Amino acid sequence: MGVGTLAWEQLQELVKTEAGKLGSSQKQPARRWIGNGRLALLSTWQVEATFMNRDRDFEIRFDRFGWQAGSANFEAVPGGAVPRGEGWKIQLIEGKTQNLWRLNGQDLEPERLAREVIEYLYRHYEKFKMASVAGAS
């Protein structure tokens, strides 16, 4: 197993651990680590962060839950648009003592990137919810 693959798996474990540390509330969607590199927020609206590694081409995709199945499991609200997914391309920066991840020109420690992924997934959930609600009005 190469350094990149190992660092990628460690990042996913950090996200899983950080998501488990967060308290839950009735007002927030449930967090679930689905496996195969997927963290989901499940409630009335469902979104996920998917970790993809294609030959050290690392990406985290934020989209509706089950986006891989196409439109088979999704029906837009009448008059509404299908909310679009977003992707983060990140690059592993191998260091002598610690690996970093480059996102949008910023080098982040793995722990910080893990928190950023979780925070952004919540923002994506809100955008997805607002797009769905806007279509219903």
Buried (B, 14 or more C-beta within 10 A) or exposed (E): EEEBEEBBBEBBEBBBEBBEEEEEEEEEBEBBBBEEBBBBBBEEBBBBBBBEBEEEEBEBBBBBBBBEEEEEEBEBBEEBEBBEBEEBEBEBEEEEEEBBBBBEEEEBEBEBBBBBBBEBBBEBBEBBBEBBEEBEE
